Amino acid sequence: QNAATDFRFMGTPGSIYIGVGMYLVGRVGRIDRMADLGLHGTEALFLASGTVYVLKGLVGRSRPEVDVNNPRSFVFARGFRNTDEYRSFPSGHAAMGFAAAAAVTSETSQWWPKATWVIAPVMYGGATMIAASRMYNNKHWASDVVMGAAIGTFSGLKVVRYSHSHPGNRIDK
């Protein structure tokens, strides 16, 4: 139970603290790679988070803790109400964990291509533990964390790819 709580924290808000912290340390210390990693990782987190927020609101799926025997409880726009009970799909914690993993793996693979086989399993393994902790705590169905993982991975990969293919973009300036 304690490990699940720790992994949940790493999904949100821990990933944001780490990303912003890396960016600030990179800028103050004039470590461009660290600043890039922090910036692109944080961009990926915000992209994933925004996507998840809209989907949670529109889909309105009930959490397993509401009724564990009814995994198909979807009501359009029910997730925008002031209760968290109907914001199960997709998992925001999984999306944040996988967005960070994808951004870090993609960014560092450009600097150290031979280290990807070490960095990727560590990052994606941690993201998987975040997702598993959400199911362990009865907050999400398996499909919630799978979709969160897909959104996060897509966000991380696309942000890094776009940033490097458009080096003069407004955010990187």
MODELLER restraints for C-alpha pairs under 7 A, 6 or more apart:
rsr = mdl.restraints
at = mdl.atoms
rsr.add(forms.Gaussian(group=physical.xy_distance, feature=features.Distance(at['CA:4:A'], at['CA:133:A']), mean=4.63, stdev=0.5))
rsr.add(forms.Gaussian(group=physical.xy_distance, feature=features.Distance(at['CA:7:A'], at['CA:129:A']), mean=6.55, stdev=0.5))
rsr.add(forms.Gaussian(group=physical.xy_distance, feature=features.Distance(at['CA:7:A'], at['CA:130:A']), mean=4.86, stdev=0.5))
rsr.add(forms.Gaussian(group=physical.xy_distance, feature=features.Distance(at['CA:7:A'], at['CA:133:A']), mean=6.54, stdev=0.5))
rsr.add(forms.Gaussian(group=physical.xy_distance, feature=features.Distance(at['CA:8:A'], at['CA:93:A']), mean=6.74, stdev=0.5))
rsr.add(forms.Gaussian(group=physical.xy_distance, feature=features.Distance(at['CA:8:A'], at['CA:130:A']), mean=5.60, stdev=0.5))
rsr.add(forms.Gaussian(group=physical.xy_distance, feature=features.Distance(at['CA:8:A'], at['CA:133:A']), mean=6.48, stdev=0.5))
rsr.add(forms.Gaussian(group=physical.xy_distance, feature=features.Distance(at['CA:8:A'], at['CA:134:A']), mean=7.00, stdev=0.5))
rsr.add(forms.Gaussian(group=physical.xy_distance, feature=features.Distance(at['CA:11:A'], at['CA:93:A']), mean=4.71, stdev=0.5))
rsr.add(forms.Gaussian(group=physical.xy_distance, feature=features.Distance(at['CA:11:A'], at['CA:94:A']), mean=6.65, stdev=0.5))
rsr.add(forms.Gaussian(group=physical.xy_distance, feature=features.Distance(at['CA:11:A'], at['CA:96:A']), mean=5.51, stdev=0.5))
rsr.add(forms.Gaussian(group=physical.xy_distance, feature=features.Distance(at['CA:11:A'], at['CA:97:A']), mean=4.90, stdev=0.5))
rsr.add(forms.Gaussian(group=physical.xy_distance, feature=features.Distance(at['CA:11:A'], at['CA:130:A']), mean=6.10, stdev=0.5))
rsr.add(forms.Gaussian(group=physical.xy_distance, feature=features.Distance(at['CA:12:A'], at['CA:93:A']), mean=5.87, stdev=0.5))
rsr.add(forms.Gaussian(group=physical.xy_distance, feature=features.Distance(at['CA:12:A'], at['CA:96:A']), mean=6.83, stdev=0.5))
rsr.add(forms.Gaussian(group=physical.xy_distance, feature=features.Distance(at['CA:15:A'], at['CA:100:A']), mean=6.93, stdev=0.5))
rsr.add(forms.Gaussian(group=physical.xy_distance, feature=features.Distance(at['CA:16:A'], at['CA:42:A']), mean=6.40, stdev=0.5))
rsr.add(forms.Gaussian(group=physical.xy_distance, feature=features.Distance(at['CA:19:A'], at['CA:38:A']), mean=4.42, stdev=0.5))
rsr.add(forms.Gaussian(group=physical.xy_distance, feature=features.Distance(at['CA:19:A'], at['CA:39:A']), mean=6.78, stdev=0.5))
rsr.add(forms.Gaussian(group=physical.xy_distance, feature=features.Distance(at['CA:19:A'], at['CA:41:A']), mean=5.87, stdev=0.5))
rsr.add(forms.Gaussian(group=physical.xy_distance, feature=features.Distance(at['CA:19:A'], at['CA:42:A']), mean=5.18, stdev=0.5))
rsr.add(forms.Gaussian(group=physical.xy_distance, feature=features.Distance(at['CA:20:A'], at['CA:38:A']), mean=5.93, stdev=0.5))
rsr.add(forms.Gaussian(group=physical.xy_distance, feature=features.Distance(at['CA:20:A'], at['CA:42:A']), mean=6.55, stdev=0.5))
rsr.add(forms.Gaussian(group=physical.xy_distance, feature=features.Distance(at['CA:22:A'], at['CA:34:A']), mean=6.00, stdev=0.5))
rsr.add(forms.Gaussian(group=physical.xy_distance, feature=features.Distance(at['CA:22:A'], at['CA:35:A']), mean=6.10, stdev=0.5))
rsr.add(forms.Gaussian(group=physical.xy_distance, feature=features.Distance(at['CA:22:A'], at['CA:38:A']), mean=4.73, stdev=0.5))
rsr.add(forms.Gaussian(group=physical.xy_distance, feature=features.Distance(at['CA:23:A'], at['CA:34:A']), mean=6.39, stdev=0.5))
rsr.add(forms.Gaussian(group=physical.xy_distance, feature=features.Distance(at['CA:23:A'], at['CA:35:A']), mean=4.11, stdev=0.5))
rsr.add(forms.Gaussian(group=physical.xy_distance, feature=features.Distance(at['CA:23:A'], at['CA:36:A']), mean=6.88, stdev=0.5))
rsr.add(forms.Gaussian(group=physical.xy_distance, feature=features.Distance(at['CA:23:A'], at['CA:38:A']), mean=4.20, stdev=0.5))
rsr.add(forms.Gaussian(group=physical.xy_distance, feature=features.Distance(at['CA:23:A'], at['CA:39:A']), mean=5.57, stdev=0.5))
rsr.add(forms.Gaussian(group=physical.xy_distance, feature=features.Distance(at['CA:24:A'], at['CA:35:A']), mean=6.83, stdev=0.5))
rsr.add(forms.Gaussian(group=physical.xy_distance, feature=features.Distance(at['CA:26:A'], at['CA:32:A']), mean=5.95, stdev=0.5))
rsr.add(forms.Gaussian(group=physical.xy_distance, feature=features.Distance(at['CA:26:A'], at['CA:34:A']), mean=4.84, stdev=0.5))
rsr.add(forms.Gaussian(group=physical.xy_distance, feature=features.Distance(at['CA:26:A'], at['CA:35:A']), mean=4.11, stdev=0.5))
rsr.add(forms.Gaussian(group=physical.xy_distance, feature=features.Distance(at['CA:27:A'], at['CA:35:A']), mean=5.71, stdev=0.5))
rsr.add(forms.Gaussian(group=physical.xy_distance, feature=features.Distance(at['CA:37:A'], at['CA:104:A']), mean=6.66, stdev=0.5))
rsr.add(forms.Gaussian(group=physical.xy_distance, feature=features.Distance(at['CA:37:A'], at['CA:107:A']), mean=6.54, stdev=0.5))
rsr.add(forms.Gaussian(group=physical.xy_distance, feature=features.Distance(at['CA:40:A'], at['CA:103:A']), mean=6.74, stdev=0.5))
rsr.add(forms.Gaussian(group=physical.xy_distance, feature=features.Distance(at['CA:40:A'], at['CA:159:A']), mean=6.42, stdev=0.5))
rsr.add(forms.Gaussian(group=physical.xy_distance, feature=features.Distance(at['CA:40:A'], at['CA:160:A']), mean=6.08, stdev=0.5))
rsr.add(forms.Gaussian(group=physical.xy_distance, feature=features.Distance(at['CA:41:A'], at['CA:100:A']), mean=5.60, stdev=0.5))
rsr.add(forms.Gaussian(group=physical.xy_distance, feature=features.Distance(at['CA:41:A'], at['CA:103:A']), mean=5.29, stdev=0.5))
rsr.add(forms.Gaussian(group=physical.xy_distance, feature=features.Distance(at['CA:41:A'], at['CA:104:A']), mean=6.70, stdev=0.5))
rsr.add(forms.Gaussian(group=physical.xy_distance, feature=features.Distance(at['CA:41:A'], at['CA:156:A']), mean=6.88, stdev=0.5))
rsr.add(forms.Gaussian(group=physical.xy_distance, feature=features.Distance(at['CA:43:A'], at['CA:159:A']), mean=6.88, stdev=0.5))
rsr.add(forms.Gaussian(group=physical.xy_distance, feature=features.Distance(at['CA:44:A'], at['CA:99:A']), mean=5.69, stdev=0.5))
rsr.add(forms.Gaussian(group=physical.xy_distance, feature=features.Distance(at['CA:44:A'], at['CA:103:A']), mean=6.90, stdev=0.5))
rsr.add(forms.Gaussian(group=physical.xy_distance, feature=features.Distance(at['CA:44:A'], at['CA:155:A']), mean=5.19, stdev=0.5))
rsr.add(forms.Gaussian(group=physical.xy_distance, feature=features.Distance(at['CA:44:A'], at['CA:156:A']), mean=4.83, stdev=0.5))
rsr.add(forms.Gaussian(group=physical.xy_distance, feature=features.Distance(at['CA:44:A'], at['CA:159:A']), mean=5.83, stdev=0.5))
rsr.add(forms.Gaussian(group=physical.xy_distance, feature=features.Distance(at['CA:45:A'], at['CA:96:A']), mean=5.57, stdev=0.5))
rsr.add(forms.Gaussian(group=physical.xy_distance, feature=features.Distance(at['CA:45:A'], at['CA:99:A']), mean=5.79, stdev=0.5))
rsr.add(forms.Gaussian(group=physical.xy_distance, feature=features.Distance(at['CA:45:A'], at['CA:100:A']), mean=6.67, stdev=0.5))
rsr.add(forms.Gaussian(group=physical.xy_distance, feature=features.Distance(at['CA:47:A'], at['CA:155:A']), mean=6.19, stdev=0.5))
rsr.add(forms.Gaussian(group=physical.xy_distance, feature=features.Distance(at['CA:48:A'], at['CA:95:A']), mean=6.08, stdev=0.5))
rsr.add(forms.Gaussian(group=physical.xy_distance, feature=features.Distance(at['CA:48:A'], at['CA:96:A']), mean=6.54, stdev=0.5))
rsr.add(forms.Gaussian(group=physical.xy_distance, feature=features.Distance(at['CA:48:A'], at['CA:99:A']), mean=6.76, stdev=0.5))
rsr.add(forms.Gaussian(group=physical.xy_distance, feature=features.Distance(at['CA:48:A'], at['CA:151:A']), mean=6.10, stdev=0.5))
rsr.add(forms.Gaussian(group=physical.xy_distance, feature=features.Distance(at['CA:48:A'], at['CA:152:A']), mean=5.41, stdev=0.5))
rsr.add(forms.Gaussian(group=physical.xy_distance, feature=features.Distance(at['CA:48:A'], at['CA:155:A']), mean=5.72, stdev=0.5))
rsr.add(forms.Gaussian(group=physical.xy_distance, feature=features.Distance(at['CA:49:A'], at['CA:92:A']), mean=6.50, stdev=0.5))
rsr.add(forms.Gaussian(group=physical.xy_distance, feature=features.Distance(at['CA:49:A'], at['CA:96:A']), mean=6.88, stdev=0.5))
rsr.add(forms.Gaussian(group=physical.xy_distance, feature=features.Distance(at['CA:52:A'], at['CA:90:A']), mean=6.21, stdev=0.5))
rsr.add(forms.Gaussian(group=physical.xy_distance, feature=features.Distance(at['CA:52:A'], at['CA:92:A']), mean=5.97, stdev=0.5))
rsr.add(forms.Gaussian(group=physical.xy_distance, feature=features.Distance(at['CA:56:A'], at['CA:79:A']), mean=5.57, stdev=0.5))
rsr.add(forms.Gaussian(group=physical.xy_distance, feature=features.Distance(at['CA:56:A'], at['CA:87:A']), mean=5.00, stdev=0.5))
rsr.add(forms.Gaussian(group=physical.xy_distance, feature=features.Distance(at['CA:56:A'], at['CA:88:A']), mean=6.66, stdev=0.5))
rsr.add(forms.Gaussian(group=physical.xy_distance, feature=features.Distance(at['CA:56:A'], at['CA:89:A']), mean=5.49, stdev=0.5))
rsr.add(forms.Gaussian(group=physical.xy_distance, feature=features.Distance(at['CA:56:A'], at['CA:90:A']), mean=6.23, stdev=0.5))
rsr.add(forms.Gaussian(group=physical.xy_distance, feature=features.Distance(at['CA:57:A'], at['CA:77:A']), mean=5.27, stdev=0.5))
rsr.add(forms.Gaussian(group=physical.xy_distance, feature=features.Distance(at['CA:57:A'], at['CA:78:A']), mean=6.32, stdev=0.5))
rsr.add(forms.Gaussian(group=physical.xy_distance, feature=features.Distance(at['CA:57:A'], at['CA:79:A']), mean=3.77, stdev=0.5))
rsr.add(forms.Gaussian(group=physical.xy_distance, feature=features.Distance(at['CA:57:A'], at['CA:80:A']), mean=4.47, stdev=0.5))
rsr.add(forms.Gaussian(group=physical.xy_distance, feature=features.Distance(at['CA:57:A'], at['CA:87:A']), mean=6.66, stdev=0.5))
rsr.add(forms.Gaussian(group=physical.xy_distance, feature=features.Distance(at['CA:58:A'], at['CA:76:A']), mean=5.41, stdev=0.5))
rsr.add(forms.Gaussian(group=physical.xy_distance, feature=features.Distance(at['CA:58:A'], at['CA:77:A']), mean=4.11, stdev=0.5))
rsr.add(forms.Gaussian(group=physical.xy_distance, feature=features.Distance(at['CA:58:A'], at['CA:78:A']), mean=6.81, stdev=0.5))
rsr.add(forms.Gaussian(group=physical.xy_distance, feature=features.Distance(at['CA:58:A'], at['CA:79:A']), mean=6.18, stdev=0.5))
rsr.add(forms.Gaussian(group=physical.xy_distance, feature=features.Distance(at['CA:59:A'], at['CA:74:A']), mean=6.10, stdev=0.5))
rsr.add(forms.Gaussian(group=physical.xy_distance, feature=features.Distance(at['CA:59:A'], at['CA:75:A']), mean=6.30, stdev=0.5))
rsr.add(forms.Gaussian(group=physical.xy_distance, feature=features.Distance(at['CA:59:A'], at['CA:76:A']), mean=5.28, stdev=0.5))
rsr.add(forms.Gaussian(group=physical.xy_distance, feature=features.Distance(at['CA:59:A'], at['CA:77:A']), mean=6.02, stdev=0.5))
rsr.add(forms.Gaussian(group=physical.xy_distance, feature=features.Distance(at['CA:59:A'], at['CA:79:A']), mean=6.59, stdev=0.5))
rsr.add(forms.Gaussian(group=physical.xy_distance, feature=features.Distance(at['CA:59:A'], at['CA:89:A']), mean=6.83, stdev=0.5))
rsr.add(forms.Gaussian(group=physical.xy_distance, feature=features.Distance(at['CA:60:A'], at['CA:74:A']), mean=5.41, stdev=0.5))
rsr.add(forms.Gaussian(group=physical.xy_distance, feature=features.Distance(at['CA:60:A'], at['CA:75:A']), mean=5.12, stdev=0.5))
rsr.add(forms.Gaussian(group=physical.xy_distance, feature=features.Distance(at['CA:60:A'], at['CA:76:A']), mean=5.76, stdev=0.5))
rsr.add(forms.Gaussian(group=physical.xy_distance, feature=features.Distance(at['CA:60:A'], at['CA:77:A']), mean=5.62, stdev=0.5))
rsr.add(forms.Gaussian(group=physical.xy_distance, feature=features.Distance(at['CA:60:A'], at['CA:78:A']), mean=4.39, stdev=0.5))
rsr.add(forms.Gaussian(group=physical.xy_distance, feature=features.Distance(at['CA:60:A'], at['CA:79:A']), mean=4.04, stdev=0.5))
rsr.add(forms.Gaussian(group=physical.xy_distance, feature=features.Distance(at['CA:60:A'], at['CA:86:A']), mean=5.03, stdev=0.5))
rsr.add(forms.Gaussian(group=physical.xy_distance, feature=features.Distance(at['CA:60:A'], at['CA:87:A']), mean=5.62, stdev=0.5))
rsr.add(forms.Gaussian(group=physical.xy_distance, feature=features.Distance(at['CA:61:A'], at['CA:73:A']), mean=5.54, stdev=0.5))
rsr.add(forms.Gaussian(group=physical.xy_distance, feature=features.Distance(at['CA:61:A'], at['CA:74:A']), mean=4.36, stdev=0.5))
rsr.add(forms.Gaussian(group=physical.xy_distance, feature=features.Distance(at['CA:61:A'], at['CA:75:A']), mean=6.53, stdev=0.5))
rsr.add(forms.Gaussian(group=physical.xy_distance, feature=features.Distance(at['CA:61:A'], at['CA:86:A']), mean=4.97, stdev=0.5))
rsr.add(forms.Gaussian(group=physical.xy_distance, feature=features.Distance(at['CA:61:A'], at['CA:87:A']), mean=5.75, stdev=0.5))
rsr.add(forms.Gaussian(group=physical.xy_distance, feature=features.Distance(at['CA:61:A'], at['CA:88:A']), mean=5.33, stdev=0.5))
rsr.add(forms.Gaussian(group=physical.xy_distance, feature=features.Distance(at['CA:61:A'], at['CA:89:A']), mean=5.79, stdev=0.5))
rsr.add(forms.Gaussian(group=physical.xy_distance, feature=features.Distance(at['CA:62:A'], at['CA:73:A']), mean=5.70, stdev=0.5))
rsr.add(forms.Gaussian(group=physical.xy_distance, feature=features.Distance(at['CA:62:A'], at['CA:74:A']), mean=6.76, stdev=0.5))
rsr.add(forms.Gaussian(group=physical.xy_distance, feature=features.Distance(at['CA:62:A'], at['CA:85:A']), mean=5.71, stdev=0.5))
rsr.add(forms.Gaussian(group=physical.xy_distance, feature=features.Distance(at['CA:62:A'], at['CA:86:A']), mean=4.11, stdev=0.5))
rsr.add(forms.Gaussian(group=physical.xy_distance, feature=features.Distance(at['CA:62:A'], at['CA:87:A']), mean=6.37, stdev=0.5))
rsr.add(forms.Gaussian(group=physical.xy_distance, feature=features.Distance(at['CA:62:A'], at['CA:88:A']), mean=5.77, stdev=0.5))
rsr.add(forms.Gaussian(group=physical.xy_distance, feature=features.Distance(at['CA:63:A'], at['CA:85:A']), mean=5.70, stdev=0.5))
rsr.add(forms.Gaussian(group=physical.xy_distance, feature=features.Distance(at['CA:63:A'], at['CA:86:A']), mean=6.06, stdev=0.5))
rsr.add(forms.Gaussian(group=physical.xy_distance, feature=features.Distance(at['CA:63:A'], at['CA:87:A']), mean=6.91, stdev=0.5))
rsr.add(forms.Gaussian(group=physical.xy_distance, feature=features.Distance(at['CA:63:A'], at['CA:88:A']), mean=5.00, stdev=0.5))
rsr.add(forms.Gaussian(group=physical.xy_distance, feature=features.Distance(at['CA:63:A'], at['CA:139:A']), mean=5.73, stdev=0.5))
rsr.add(forms.Gaussian(group=physical.xy_distance, feature=features.Distance(at['CA:63:A'], at['CA:140:A']), mean=5.88, stdev=0.5))
rsr.add(forms.Gaussian(group=physical.xy_distance, feature=features.Distance(at['CA:64:A'], at['CA:138:A']), mean=5.75, stdev=0.5))
rsr.add(forms.Gaussian(group=physical.xy_distance, feature=features.Distance(at['CA:64:A'], at['CA:139:A']), mean=6.02, stdev=0.5))
rsr.add(forms.Gaussian(group=physical.xy_distance, feature=features.Distance(at['CA:64:A'], at['CA:140:A']), mean=6.12, stdev=0.5))
rsr.add(forms.Gaussian(group=physical.xy_distance, feature=features.Distance(at['CA:64:A'], at['CA:141:A']), mean=6.53, stdev=0.5))
rsr.add(forms.Gaussian(group=physical.xy_distance, feature=features.Distance(at['CA:65:A'], at['CA:138:A']), mean=5.74, stdev=0.5))
rsr.add(forms.Gaussian(group=physical.xy_distance, feature=features.Distance(at['CA:65:A'], at['CA:139:A']), mean=6.38, stdev=0.5))
rsr.add(forms.Gaussian(group=physical.xy_distance, feature=features.Distance(at['CA:66:A'], at['CA:85:A']), mean=6.69, stdev=0.5))
rsr.add(forms.Gaussian(group=physical.xy_distance, feature=features.Distance(at['CA:78:A'], at['CA:86:A']), mean=6.50, stdev=0.5))
rsr.add(forms.Gaussian(group=physical.xy_distance, feature=features.Distance(at['CA:79:A'], at['CA:86:A']), mean=5.08, stdev=0.5))
rsr.add(forms.Gaussian(group=physical.xy_distance, feature=features.Distance(at['CA:79:A'], at['CA:87:A']), mean=5.04, stdev=0.5))
rsr.add(forms.Gaussian(group=physical.xy_distance, feature=features.Distance(at['CA:88:A'], at['CA:140:A']), mean=5.73, stdev=0.5))
rsr.add(forms.Gaussian(group=physical.xy_distance, feature=features.Distance(at['CA:88:A'], at['CA:144:A']), mean=6.56, stdev=0.5))
rsr.add(forms.Gaussian(group=physical.xy_distance, feature=features.Distance(at['CA:89:A'], at['CA:144:A']), mean=4.78, stdev=0.5))
rsr.add(forms.Gaussian(group=physical.xy_distance, feature=features.Distance(at['CA:90:A'], at['CA:144:A']), mean=4.36, stdev=0.5))
rsr.add(forms.Gaussian(group=physical.xy_distance, feature=features.Distance(at['CA:90:A'], at['CA:145:A']), mean=6.32, stdev=0.5))
rsr.add(forms.Gaussian(group=physical.xy_distance, feature=features.Distance(at['CA:90:A'], at['CA:147:A']), mean=5.62, stdev=0.5))
rsr.add(forms.Gaussian(group=physical.xy_distance, feature=features.Distance(at['CA:90:A'], at['CA:148:A']), mean=5.06, stdev=0.5))
rsr.add(forms.Gaussian(group=physical.xy_distance, feature=features.Distance(at['CA:91:A'], at['CA:140:A']), mean=6.78, stdev=0.5))
rsr.add(forms.Gaussian(group=physical.xy_distance, feature=features.Distance(at['CA:91:A'], at['CA:144:A']), mean=5.14, stdev=0.5))
rsr.add(forms.Gaussian(group=physical.xy_distance, feature=features.Distance(at['CA:91:A'], at['CA:145:A']), mean=5.03, stdev=0.5))
rsr.add(forms.Gaussian(group=physical.xy_distance, feature=features.Distance(at['CA:91:A'], at['CA:148:A']), mean=4.78, stdev=0.5))
rsr.add(forms.Gaussian(group=physical.xy_distance, feature=features.Distance(at['CA:92:A'], at['CA:148:A']), mean=6.12, stdev=0.5))
rsr.add(forms.Gaussian(group=physical.xy_distance, feature=features.Distance(at['CA:93:A'], at['CA:130:A']), mean=6.81, stdev=0.5))
rsr.add(forms.Gaussian(group=physical.xy_distance, feature=features.Distance(at['CA:93:A'], at['CA:131:A']), mean=6.79, stdev=0.5))
rsr.add(forms.Gaussian(group=physical.xy_distance, feature=features.Distance(at['CA:94:A'], at['CA:127:A']), mean=6.64, stdev=0.5))
rsr.add(forms.Gaussian(group=physical.xy_distance, feature=features.Distance(at['CA:94:A'], at['CA:130:A']), mean=6.08, stdev=0.5))
rsr.add(forms.Gaussian(group=physical.xy_distance, feature=features.Distance(at['CA:94:A'], at['CA:131:A']), mean=4.70, stdev=0.5))
rsr.add(forms.Gaussian(group=physical.xy_distance, feature=features.Distance(at['CA:94:A'], at['CA:145:A']), mean=5.64, stdev=0.5))
rsr.add(forms.Gaussian(group=physical.xy_distance, feature=features.Distance(at['CA:94:A'], at['CA:148:A']), mean=5.07, stdev=0.5))
rsr.add(forms.Gaussian(group=physical.xy_distance, feature=features.Distance(at['CA:94:A'], at['CA:149:A']), mean=5.36, stdev=0.5))
rsr.add(forms.Gaussian(group=physical.xy_distance, feature=features.Distance(at['CA:95:A'], at['CA:148:A']), mean=4.18, stdev=0.5))
rsr.add(forms.Gaussian(group=physical.xy_distance, feature=features.Distance(at['CA:95:A'], at['CA:149:A']), mean=4.96, stdev=0.5))
rsr.add(forms.Gaussian(group=physical.xy_distance, feature=features.Distance(at['CA:95:A'], at['CA:151:A']), mean=5.81, stdev=0.5))
rsr.add(forms.Gaussian(group=physical.xy_distance, feature=features.Distance(at['CA:95:A'], at['CA:152:A']), mean=4.06, stdev=0.5))
rsr.add(forms.Gaussian(group=physical.xy_distance, feature=features.Distance(at['CA:96:A'], at['CA:152:A']), mean=5.89, stdev=0.5))
rsr.add(forms.Gaussian(group=physical.xy_distance, feature=features.Distance(at['CA:97:A'], at['CA:127:A']), mean=4.57, stdev=0.5))
rsr.add(forms.Gaussian(group=physical.xy_distance, feature=features.Distance(at['CA:97:A'], at['CA:130:A']), mean=6.58, stdev=0.5))
rsr.add(forms.Gaussian(group=physical.xy_distance, feature=features.Distance(at['CA:98:A'], at['CA:124:A']), mean=6.68, stdev=0.5))
rsr.add(forms.Gaussian(group=physical.xy_distance, feature=features.Distance(at['CA:98:A'], at['CA:127:A']), mean=5.31, stdev=0.5))
rsr.add(forms.Gaussian(group=physical.xy_distance, feature=features.Distance(at['CA:98:A'], at['CA:149:A']), mean=5.42, stdev=0.5))
rsr.add(forms.Gaussian(group=physical.xy_distance, feature=features.Distance(at['CA:98:A'], at['CA:152:A']), mean=4.67, stdev=0.5))
rsr.add(forms.Gaussian(group=physical.xy_distance, feature=features.Distance(at['CA:98:A'], at['CA:153:A']), mean=5.17, stdev=0.5))
rsr.add(forms.Gaussian(group=physical.xy_distance, feature=features.Distance(at['CA:99:A'], at['CA:152:A']), mean=3.87, stdev=0.5))
rsr.add(forms.Gaussian(group=physical.xy_distance, feature=features.Distance(at['CA:99:A'], at['CA:153:A']), mean=5.03, stdev=0.5))
rsr.add(forms.Gaussian(group=physical.xy_distance, feature=features.Distance(at['CA:99:A'], at['CA:155:A']), mean=5.81, stdev=0.5))
rsr.add(forms.Gaussian(group=physical.xy_distance, feature=features.Distance(at['CA:99:A'], at['CA:156:A']), mean=4.51, stdev=0.5))
rsr.add(forms.Gaussian(group=physical.xy_distance, feature=features.Distance(at['CA:100:A'], at['CA:156:A']), mean=6.46, stdev=0.5))
rsr.add(forms.Gaussian(group=physical.xy_distance, feature=features.Distance(at['CA:101:A'], at['CA:123:A']), mean=4.82, stdev=0.5))
rsr.add(forms.Gaussian(group=physical.xy_distance, feature=features.Distance(at['CA:101:A'], at['CA:124:A']), mean=5.52, stdev=0.5))
rsr.add(forms.Gaussian(group=physical.xy_distance, feature=features.Distance(at['CA:101:A'], at['CA:127:A']), mean=6.63, stdev=0.5))
rsr.add(forms.Gaussian(group=physical.xy_distance, feature=features.Distance(at['CA:102:A'], at['CA:153:A']), mean=5.27, stdev=0.5))
rsr.add(forms.Gaussian(group=physical.xy_distance, feature=features.Distance(at['CA:102:A'], at['CA:156:A']), mean=4.72, stdev=0.5))
rsr.add(forms.Gaussian(group=physical.xy_distance, feature=features.Distance(at['CA:102:A'], at['CA:157:A']), mean=5.66, stdev=0.5))
rsr.add(forms.Gaussian(group=physical.xy_distance, feature=features.Distance(at['CA:103:A'], at['CA:156:A']), mean=4.28, stdev=0.5))
rsr.add(forms.Gaussian(group=physical.xy_distance, feature=features.Distance(at['CA:103:A'], at['CA:157:A']), mean=5.88, stdev=0.5))
rsr.add(forms.Gaussian(group=physical.xy_distance, feature=features.Distance(at['CA:103:A'], at['CA:160:A']), mean=6.20, stdev=0.5))
rsr.add(forms.Gaussian(group=physical.xy_distance, feature=features.Distance(at['CA:105:A'], at['CA:116:A']), mean=6.76, stdev=0.5))
rsr.add(forms.Gaussian(group=physical.xy_distance, feature=features.Distance(at['CA:105:A'], at['CA:119:A']), mean=6.28, stdev=0.5))
rsr.add(forms.Gaussian(group=physical.xy_distance, feature=features.Distance(at['CA:105:A'], at['CA:120:A']), mean=5.51, stdev=0.5))
rsr.add(forms.Gaussian(group=physical.xy_distance, feature=features.Distance(at['CA:106:A'], at['CA:157:A']), mean=6.46, stdev=0.5))
rsr.add(forms.Gaussian(group=physical.xy_distance, feature=features.Distance(at['CA:106:A'], at['CA:160:A']), mean=6.76, stdev=0.5))
rsr.add(forms.Gaussian(group=physical.xy_distance, feature=features.Distance(at['CA:107:A'], at['CA:160:A']), mean=6.50, stdev=0.5))
rsr.add(forms.Gaussian(group=physical.xy_distance, feature=features.Distance(at['CA:109:A'], at['CA:116:A']), mean=5.50, stdev=0.5))
rsr.add(forms.Gaussian(group=physical.xy_distance, feature=features.Distance(at['CA:131:A'], at['CA:145:A']), mean=5.66, stdev=0.5))
rsr.add(forms.Gaussian(group=physical.xy_distance, feature=features.Distance(at['CA:134:A'], at['CA:140:A']), mean=5.78, stdev=0.5))
rsr.add(forms.Gaussian(group=physical.xy_distance, feature=features.Distance(at['CA:135:A'], at['CA:141:A']), mean=6.21, stdev=0.5))
rsr.add(forms.Gaussian(group=physical.xy_distance, feature=features.Distance(at['CA:135:A'], at['CA:142:A']), mean=6.85, stdev=0.5))
